[in-house]
Amino acid sequence: MFDTMQTIHQLLETYGESHKNTTNKLIHWICVPSIMFSLAGLLMAIPNPFLAEKSFVLNYAFAFFVWAWIYYMRLSKVMFYGFFVIGLLILWGNLEIFKALETRGKLALISLAIFVVAWIGQFIGHKIEGKKPSFLQDLQFLLIGPAWLLHFIYDKLGVKY
């Protein structure tokens, strides 16, 4: 499925090659978390008769994060730890919004609006950068985007990953 021969450092370096422009980087700091959050909202809004209504773990968003956490664990345990916390916060935030809105439809509409606007922002950033988004080269870069942002935080804190 994914080329597991590449290290986290190789993937971050490759991803970073199309993310050097300051404006594009700023856009990514806003849009990547927005896409992650809205994707979780969209997945949480999908009804499933076998899963509990408004449950923290019994929904498609949680299943997606489990898959993503496994991916991160294979790349770097330290990246996994950071993304595990981020994933839990995203799930909790979406669950609270879901509870407040009281319907899957409202959660889906809000999430879809954020998702579309954030992707438009991403493509504007890449237009400014003058380079195509990395995921057009390899789909795994959709999961490397969050790690790319996290690596800047880890670097500032002196955390080795």
Backbone as a ProteinNet text record, in pm:
[ID]
protein_1_A
[PRIMARY]
MFDTMQTIHQLLETYGESHKNTTNKLIHWICVPSIMFSLAGLLMAIPNPFLAEKSFVLNYAFAFFVWAWIYYMRLSKVMFYGFFVIGLLILWGNLEIFKALETRGKLALISLAIFVVAWIGQFIGHKIEGKKPSFLQDLQFLLIGPAWLLHFIYDKLGVKY
[TERTIARY]
82.7	0	86.8	173.5	264.9	407.2	496.2	637.8	694.5	706.2	752	904.3	972.8	1117.9	1167.9	1087.5	1130.1	1119	1216.2	1211.8	1127.9	1093.2	1017.4	1096.9	1229	1312.4	1312.4	1316.1	1310.5	1175.3	1069.2	935	917.1	964.5	953.6	1037.2	1154	1238.6	1171.8	1117.1	1049.2	927.8	850.5	733.2	774.7	881.2	928.5	976.7	1013.8	1062.5	957.3	830.2	724.2	653.5	723.3	665.9	773.3	835.1	941.9	896.9	795.5	746.1	679.9	713.6	661.9	509.2	449.9	303	239.7	296.6	244.4	255.2	365.6	381.8	273.6	251.1	149	10.8	-19.5	-147.4	-158.8	-49.4	-52.3	-74.2	-19.9	-40.8	-189.3	-260.9	-404.5	-485.2	-452	-537.1	-518.3	-396.3	-377	-455.6	-443.2	-525.9	-676	-714.1	-855.8	-906.9	-825.6	-863.8	-874.7	-778.4	-783.2	-909.1	-936.9	-1052.7	-1182.5	-1192.2	-1315.9	-1333.5	-1224.5	-1234.5	-1288.8	-1241.2	-1293.8	-1442.6	-1482.8	-1625.2	-1708	-1656.8	-1728.5	-1741.7	-1633.8	-1638.1	-1729.5	-1729	-1815	-1962.4	-1989.6	-2128	-2187.5	-2105.4	-2156.4	-2231.1	-2358.8	-2434	-2394.5	-2398.3	-2373.2	-2461.3	-2552.4	-2644.2	-2574.4	-2449.8	-2378.6	-2292.1	-2281.2	-2198	-2284.8	-2235.5	-2312.7	-2326.5	-2441.5	-2468.2	-2387.6	-2316.7	-2239.4	-2139.4	-2070.8	-1969.1	-1831.4	-1741.2	-1605.9	-1527.9	-1546.5	-1466.7	-1544	-1673.4	-1750.6	-1804.3	-1710.3	-1747.3	-1635.4	-1663.4	-1565.2	-1443.9	-1461.4	-1348.6	-1246.2	-1293.3	-1201.6	-1130	-1204	-1142.4	-1033.2	-1058.7	-957.3	-833.5	-853.2	-738.4	-660.4	-728.1	-656	-563.5	-616.3	-535.6	-418.3	-444.2	-338.8	-236.1	-281.6	-188	-95.9	-148.3	-65	40.4	-1.8	91.2	203	166.3	265.9	356.4	300.6	380.9	489.7	456.7	554.6	664.9	632	731	817.8	753.4	825.2	735.5	786.6	707.4	681.7	779.4	763.1	657.6	658.7	553.2	417.4	414.9	290.8	237.4	323.4	278	213.1	278.1	222	91.5	88.7	-32.1	-143.9	-108.2	-209.9	-284.9	-210.8	-272	-355.1	-299.3	-371.8	-500.3	-491.2	-609	-716.8	-676.4	-774.7	-843.1	-766.5	-824.8	-921.2	-883.3	-971.5	-1100.2	-1088.8	-1207.9	-1296.5	-1235.5	-1312.5	-1382.7	-1311.1	-1369.6	-1487.8	-1472.4	-1582	-1700.4	-1672.7	-1781.7	-1859.4	-1788.9	-1857.4	-1942.2	-1889.9	-1967.9	-2089.6	-2069.6	-2179.1	-2287.8	-2248.3	-2346.4	-2421.6	-2350.2	-2412.7	-2508.3	-2472	-2555.6	-2673.1	-2656.3	-2760.9	-2797	-2739.2	-2767.9	-2640.7	-2636.7	-2523.9	-2519.6	-2637.3	-2643.9	-2576.9	-2601	-2539.2	-2388	-2345.7	-2201.9	-2138.9	-2205.5	-2153.6	-2144.2	-2245.3	-2243.5	-2131.1	-2116.8	-2009.7	-1873.2	-1858.7	-1732.1	-1701	-1801.2	-1781.1	-1738.3	-1800.8	-1764.1	-1618	-1578.7	-1439.3	-1344.7	-1381	-1298.5	-1274	-1380	-1368.7	-1285.5	-1314.2	-1240	-1091.7	-1063.6	-924.5	-849.7	-915.4	-849.8	-827.7	-920.5	-899.3	-775.9	-765.9	-647.8	-519.4	-521.6	-403.3	-359.9	-456.7	-423	-376.1	-431	-381.6	-236.2	-207.8	-70.1	26.1	-16.9	71.1	82.5	-19.4	-11.3	94	90.5	190.1	329.6	339.2	466.8	520.5	428.4	469.6	501.1	455.4	479.2	350.2	335.8	216.7	218.5	100.1	94.9	162.4	229.5	305.5	218.5	93.8	9.5	-22.5	-3.6	-23	86.3	199.1	310.4	289.9	241	225.2	119.3	14.8	-97.2	-57.8	51.1	88	124.1	151.5	182.6	61.5	-57.9	-175.3	-159.9	-89.9	-63.5	68.5	154.7	282.5	265	164.3	139.4	130.1	47.3	42.7	177	249.1	380.2	479.8	467.5	555.7	537.2	412.8	388.1	439.2	412.9	454.9	606.9	677.9	824.5	881.3	814.2	860.1	844.6	736.1	713	818	837.8	939.4	1079.1	1114	1243.9	1260	1155.3	1160.2	1179.8	1118.1	1126.3	1251	1324.1	1443.4	1411	1293.1	1250.2	1298.1	1367.9	1415.5	1305.4	1286.3	1183.2	1243.1
-119.7	0	125.7	138.9	252.1	201.2	283.7	248.8	264.4	154.6	160	163.6	162.2	167.2	308.5	408.3	544.9	573.2	647.8	685.7	812.6	843.1	965.5	1086.3	1083.1	1195.7	1213.4	1102.5	1109.8	1164.4	1117	1162.7	1311.2	1356.3	1498.4	1585	1535.1	1610.7	1621.7	1511.7	1513	1604.8	1596	1681.7	1828.2	1856.7	1993.6	2058.6	1976.9	2031.4	2116.2	2086.5	2165.8	2257	2285.8	2370.5	2463	2540.7	2631.2	2776.6	2812.8	2949.9	2982.3	3098	3137.2	3144.1	3199.1	3209.6	3071.8	2985.1	2849.3	2776.1	2794.8	2732.6	2782.5	2913.1	2970	2912.1	2905.3	2847.7	2703.5	2627.8	2489.5	2480.2	2574.5	2574.1	2593.5	2659.5	2680.2	2566.4	2532.6	2440.3	2293.4	2248.7	2106.3	2067.4	2141.8	2106.6	2118.6	2217.8	2234.2	2114.3	2066.6	1949	1827.2	1808.6	1694	1699.4	1816.3	1831.6	1808.4	1866.4	1854.3	1712.4	1647	1507.9	1419.6	1441.5	1365.3	1393.8	1518.8	1553	1484.6	1483	1414.8	1265.4	1204.4	1060.9	1031.4	1120.2	1101.7	1116.1	1190.7	1215.1	1099.4	1004.1	889.6	795.8	771.9	682.3	536.2	460.9	317.4	252.6	165	105.1	17.6	-22.7	-109.6	-32.8	97.5	178.5	270.1	303.3	384	527.9	584.2	724.1	812.7	909.2	1007.1	941.6	839.5	771	822.6	828.9	875.9	777.9	647.8	548.6	468.7	464.3	380.7	462.4	506.9	582.7	569.8	610.7	598.3	688.5	800.8	890.8	822	756.3	685.4	573.9	501.7	394.3	450.1	567.3	631.1	664.3	719.8	756	633.7	524	401.7	362.3	366	333.6	431.8	560.8	662.7	644.5	611.7	590.1	472.3	367.8	252.6	295.5	373.4	425.7	506.3	597.6	680.5	596.4	496.2	410	339.3	302.5	235.7	332.1	459.5	558.9	608.6	639.8	699.8	695.8	634	628.8	767.9	856.3	992	1067.9	1052.7	1114	1055.2	926	860.7	924.3	944.4	1001.1	1137.7	1221.7	1354	1346.2	1262.5	1251.7	1181.7	1094.8	1030.4	1136	1226.3	1334.1	1424.5	1461.9	1547.5	1479.2	1351	1275.7	1271.1	1248.2	1245.8	1381.4	1489.2	1623.8	1650.8	1607.3	1624.6	1546.3	1422.1	1339.4	1402.2	1445.5	1505.9	1633.3	1717.9	1842.4	1816.8	1720.7	1688.9	1626.5	1544.5	1484.7	1592.6	1689.7	1798.8	1882.3	1908.1	1980.7	1899.2	1769.7	1679.4	1682.5	1674.4	1678.8	1811.4	1920.1	2052.7	2072	2021.7	2039.1	1942.5	1829	1728.5	1649.7	1679.8	1598.6	1574.5	1459.5	1426.1	1520.7	1558.9	1645.6	1779.5	1840.4	1970.3	1955.2	1847.4	1822.6	1804.1	1728.7	1704.6	1834.2	1918.9	2044.9	2137.8	2153.6	2239.2	2181.5	2051.4	1985.5	1996.5	1978.4	1988	2129.4	2228.7	2367.4	2394.8	2352.6	2371.4	2295.3	2171.9	2086.1	2151.4	2200.3	2261	2389	2476.4	2602.5	2575.1	2477.5	2446	2389.8	2306.2	2253.5	2363.9	2453.8	2568.2	2645.3	2665.9	2732.5	2658.4	2526.7	2446.4	2466.8	2462.4	2477.8	2620.3	2719.5	2856.7	2863.3	2801.1	2798.3	2735.6	2627.3	2561.8	2641.1	2715.6	2806.2	2913.9	2968.5	3067.9	3005.7	2884.2	2811.8	2781.6	2755.5	2718.5	2570.9	2490.8	2346.5	2272.7	2155.3	2074.3	2017.7	1993	1928.5	1790.6	1756	1630.7	1507.4	1513.8	1394.4	1354	1445	1408.3	1312.1	1314.3	1223.4	1090.3	1096.4	976.7	1007.4	927.2	953.4	953.6	885.4	883.6	1022.8	1116.2	1252.3	1322.6	1266.9	1320.8	1301.2	1195.9	1173	1235.6	1268.4	1330.1	1479.1	1543.1	1685	1716.6	1643.8	1669.5	1644	1540.5	1512.2	1622.9	1680.1	1789.3	1908.6	1938.7	2047.6	2010	1886.4	1840.6	1841.9	1814.2	1812	1950.3	2056.4	2191.7	2215	2167.3	2181	2099.6	1976	1891.4	1955.1	2009.3	2074.2	2190.6	2272.1	2386.6	2338.9	2223.9	2169.1	2082.5	2058.1	1972.9	1824.7	1784.9	1645.1	1572.7	1460.7	1379.9	1282.9	1271.7	1183.5	1089.3
0	0	0	101.8	109.3	100.1	50.1	44.9	184.7	257.1	395.5	405.7	291.8	293.6	323	298.5	326	475	526.1	666.6	681.8	803.9	831	783.3	799	758.1	606.3	533.2	386.9	340.8	403.2	365.7	394.7	511.7	546.4	452.6	415.5	322.1	185.3	137.3	7.1	11.9	118.4	134.1	138.8	211.2	227	98.8	-1.4	-128	-199.3	-176.9	-241.4	-141.1	-30.4	74.5	131	45.6	89.3	98.9	23.2	22.3	156.4	212	343.7	346.1	242.1	236.9	228.4	146.6	135.8	269.4	339.4	471.7	567.9	569.4	657.5	623.5	496.2	453	502.3	495.1	540.8	692	766.9	912.5	946.8	861.6	883.5	820.8	698.7	621.5	655.3	683.8	715.7	841.7	952.8	1069.2	1039.6	959.8	924.5	844.4	752.3	673.6	763.8	851.9	943.8	1029.8	1084.9	1172.5	1095.7	977.9	900.4	844.9	809.8	764.3	875.8	995.8	1109.7	1128.8	1112.4	1123.5	1016.8	894.4	786.4	814.7	861.8	892.3	1010.6	1109.8	1226	1188.2	1083.3	1041.4	961.8	920.7	844.8	940.1	914.3	1002.9	981.6	1088.9	1084.2	1190	1150.3	1247.9	1351.1	1323.7	1416.4	1515.6	1494	1581.6	1666.1	1782.9	1877.3	1828.7	1856	1824.9	1919.2	1863	1939.5	2036	1988.7	2067	2028.5	2125.4	2099.9	2012.8	2036.1	1964.1	1859.8	1869.7	1778.2	1660.8	1575.7	1456.4	1353.7	1232	1123.8	1143.2	1209.9	1234.4	1324.4	1428.2	1517.4	1441.7	1357.6	1277.9	1187.4	1126.9	1043.2	1125.3	1244.5	1327	1372.1	1400.9	1437	1321.5	1200.4	1082.5	1069.9	1087.3	1077.4	1189.3	1310.4	1421.1	1393	1333.4	1297	1195.1	1097.4	996.6	1063.5	1153	1221.8	1310.9	1377.3	1464.4	1383.2	1259.5	1174	1129.9	1120.1	1077.5	1192.9	1304	1416.7	1540.5	1646.1	1769.7	1825.3	1813.5	1866.2	1785.2	1652.8	1570.8	1608.1	1631.5	1673.2	1801.7	1900.3	2028.1	2006.7	1927.6	1900.9	1824.7	1720.9	1640	1715.9	1811.2	1894.2	1975.9	2037.4	2116.3	2025.6	1911.2	1816.7	1771.3	1738	1695.2	1801.4	1925	2034.3	2049.7	2038.5	2047.9	1932.2	1812.7	1696.6	1715.4	1760.6	1784.1	1891.5	2000.5	2109.2	2060.3	1988.5	1938.2	1846.2	1756.7	1665.7	1738.8	1837.9	1915.2	1989.8	2045	2115.9	2020.2	1901.6	1800.1	1759.8	1739.5	1703.3	1811	1936.1	2046.4	2046.8	2023.9	2026.1	1908.7	1792.7	1673.7	1670.1	1736	1753.3	1628.3	1513.1	1394.5	1314.7	1251.7	1164.3	1044.2	994.4	877.6	900.6	1016	1047.1	1061.8	1129.1	1142.8	1004.6	919.4	784.4	704	711.6	635.4	680.5	809.7	862.2	824.9	842.1	809.8	660.9	577.3	432.9	392.1	451.9	420.6	458.9	577.6	621.4	529.4	496.4	411.3	275.1	212.1	78.9	84.9	179.6	191.5	219.3	306.1	339.1	218	138.7	19	-84.8	-95.6	-185.2	-139.1	-9	47	13.8	26.2	-5.6	-150.9	-241.5	-382.6	-414.4	-346	-361.4	-314.8	-201.1	-150.1	-249.5	-312.6	-409.6	-539.4	-572.5	-688.7	-660.1	-538.9	-497.6	-497.5	-446	-438.8	-578.2	-670.6	-805.8	-819.5	-722.3	-725.3	-692.7	-752.8	-729.2	-587.1	-529.7	-398.2	-401.3	-293.6	-284.9	-302.2	-256.3	-262.8	-406.1	-502	-642	-688.4	-619.3	-646.8	-575	-450.5	-367.5	-261.1	-257.8	-165.8	-18.3	16.9	157.9	209.8	117.6	161	221.1	201.9	272.7	422.9	463.7	606	651.2	557.6	594	623.2	563.7	590.5	738.9	815.4	959.4	1028.9	986.6	1046	1013.8	894.4	854.3	948	982.5	1077.3	1216.4	1256.9	1389.2	1402.7	1293.8	1304.6	1337.1	1291.9	1328.1	1478.3	1534.3	1678.8	1754.6	1711.3	1775.5	1765.7	1649.7	1633.8	1730.9	1746.9	1841.5	1985.1	2017.8	2153.8	2174.4	2066.1	2076.2	2087.3	2040.7	2047.1	1921.3	1942.2	1829.5	1786.9	1658.2	1605.1	1504.6
[MASK]
+++++++++++++++++++++++++++++++++++++++++++++++++++++++++++++++++++++++++++++++++++++++++++++++++++++++++++++++++++++++++++++++++++++++++++++++++++++++++++++++++

